[in-house]
């Protein structure tokens, strides 16, 4: 399931790419960065799952991750709303704050799917 969600997210990114208001190189750079962050996240999930620590410790680590992700989602949502960003808006390579907020949502959605 996590793989399907990650594929769907890359598809969304590619659809944004077709409506991009800036250079293709900027979007390709973002996609490479996203792929690199995904590999790091997958390593973290693998380490949590294969950790030799007790179940209670794993549960605590997951709870901390979920709480942190929730805060990230709230903060990013507020930022996107303040910029009037919608799903039909072009990919925001011209606005670093907006791009960062969108990136955090994509990355944390994928991480959440991996943890689930």
MODELLER restraints for C-alpha pairs under 7 A, 6 or more apart:
rsr = mdl.restraints
at = mdl.atoms
rsr.add(forms.Gaussian(group=physical.xy_distance, feature=features.Distance(at['CA:2:A'], at['CA:113:A']), mean=4.81, stdev=0.5))
rsr.add(forms.Gaussian(group=physical.xy_distance, feature=features.Distance(at['CA:2:A'], at['CA:114:A']), mean=5.05, stdev=0.5))
rsr.add(forms.Gaussian(group=physical.xy_distance, feature=features.Distance(at['CA:5:A'], at['CA:110:A']), mean=6.74, stdev=0.5))
rsr.add(forms.Gaussian(group=physical.xy_distance, feature=features.Distance(at['CA:5:A'], at['CA:113:A']), mean=6.81, stdev=0.5))
rsr.add(forms.Gaussian(group=physical.xy_distance, feature=features.Distance(at['CA:6:A'], at['CA:110:A']), mean=5.74, stdev=0.5))
rsr.add(forms.Gaussian(group=physical.xy_distance, feature=features.Distance(at['CA:9:A'], at['CA:106:A']), mean=6.96, stdev=0.5))
rsr.add(forms.Gaussian(group=physical.xy_distance, feature=features.Distance(at['CA:16:A'], at['CA:90:A']), mean=6.29, stdev=0.5))
rsr.add(forms.Gaussian(group=physical.xy_distance, feature=features.Distance(at['CA:16:A'], at['CA:91:A']), mean=5.29, stdev=0.5))
rsr.add(forms.Gaussian(group=physical.xy_distance, feature=features.Distance(at['CA:17:A'], at['CA:27:A']), mean=6.46, stdev=0.5))
rsr.add(forms.Gaussian(group=physical.xy_distance, feature=features.Distance(at['CA:17:A'], at['CA:91:A']), mean=6.40, stdev=0.5))
rsr.add(forms.Gaussian(group=physical.xy_distance, feature=features.Distance(at['CA:19:A'], at['CA:90:A']), mean=5.15, stdev=0.5))
rsr.add(forms.Gaussian(group=physical.xy_distance, feature=features.Distance(at['CA:19:A'], at['CA:91:A']), mean=6.58, stdev=0.5))
rsr.add(forms.Gaussian(group=physical.xy_distance, feature=features.Distance(at['CA:20:A'], at['CA:90:A']), mean=5.11, stdev=0.5))
rsr.add(forms.Gaussian(group=physical.xy_distance, feature=features.Distance(at['CA:20:A'], at['CA:91:A']), mean=4.90, stdev=0.5))
rsr.add(forms.Gaussian(group=physical.xy_distance, feature=features.Distance(at['CA:21:A'], at['CA:90:A']), mean=6.03, stdev=0.5))
rsr.add(forms.Gaussian(group=physical.xy_distance, feature=features.Distance(at['CA:21:A'], at['CA:91:A']), mean=6.68, stdev=0.5))
rsr.add(forms.Gaussian(group=physical.xy_distance, feature=features.Distance(at['CA:22:A'], at['CA:93:A']), mean=6.49, stdev=0.5))
rsr.add(forms.Gaussian(group=physical.xy_distance, feature=features.Distance(at['CA:26:A'], at['CA:93:A']), mean=6.84, stdev=0.5))
rsr.add(forms.Gaussian(group=physical.xy_distance, feature=features.Distance(at['CA:41:A'], at['CA:111:A']), mean=6.34, stdev=0.5))
rsr.add(forms.Gaussian(group=physical.xy_distance, feature=features.Distance(at['CA:45:A'], at['CA:114:A']), mean=6.80, stdev=0.5))
rsr.add(forms.Gaussian(group=physical.xy_distance, feature=features.Distance(at['CA:45:A'], at['CA:115:A']), mean=6.35, stdev=0.5))
rsr.add(forms.Gaussian(group=physical.xy_distance, feature=features.Distance(at['CA:48:A'], at['CA:58:A']), mean=6.60, stdev=0.5))
rsr.add(forms.Gaussian(group=physical.xy_distance, feature=features.Distance(at['CA:69:A'], at['CA:108:A']), mean=6.35, stdev=0.5))
rsr.add(forms.Gaussian(group=physical.xy_distance, feature=features.Distance(at['CA:73:A'], at['CA:105:A']), mean=6.13, stdev=0.5))
rsr.add(forms.Gaussian(group=physical.xy_distance, feature=features.Distance(at['CA:76:A'], at['CA:101:A']), mean=4.62, stdev=0.5))
rsr.add(forms.Gaussian(group=physical.xy_distance, feature=features.Distance(at['CA:76:A'], at['CA:102:A']), mean=6.93, stdev=0.5))
rsr.add(forms.Gaussian(group=physical.xy_distance, feature=features.Distance(at['CA:76:A'], at['CA:104:A']), mean=6.89, stdev=0.5))
rsr.add(forms.Gaussian(group=physical.xy_distance, feature=features.Distance(at['CA:76:A'], at['CA:105:A']), mean=6.73, stdev=0.5))
rsr.add(forms.Gaussian(group=physical.xy_distance, feature=features.Distance(at['CA:79:A'], at['CA:98:A']), mean=6.92, stdev=0.5))
rsr.add(forms.Gaussian(group=physical.xy_distance, feature=features.Distance(at['CA:79:A'], at['CA:101:A']), mean=6.51, stdev=0.5))
rsr.add(forms.Gaussian(group=physical.xy_distance, feature=features.Distance(at['CA:80:A'], at['CA:98:A']), mean=6.34, stdev=0.5))
rsr.add(forms.Gaussian(group=physical.xy_distance, feature=features.Distance(at['CA:80:A'], at['CA:101:A']), mean=6.64, stdev=0.5))
rsr.add(forms.Gaussian(group=physical.xy_distance, feature=features.Distance(at['CA:92:A'], at['CA:98:A']), mean=6.35, stdev=0.5))
rsr.add(forms.Gaussian(group=physical.xy_distance, feature=features.Distance(at['CA:92:A'], at['CA:99:A']), mean=5.42, stdev=0.5))
rsr.add(forms.Gaussian(group=physical.xy_distance, feature=features.Distance(at['CA:93:A'], at['CA:99:A']), mean=6.13, stdev=0.5))
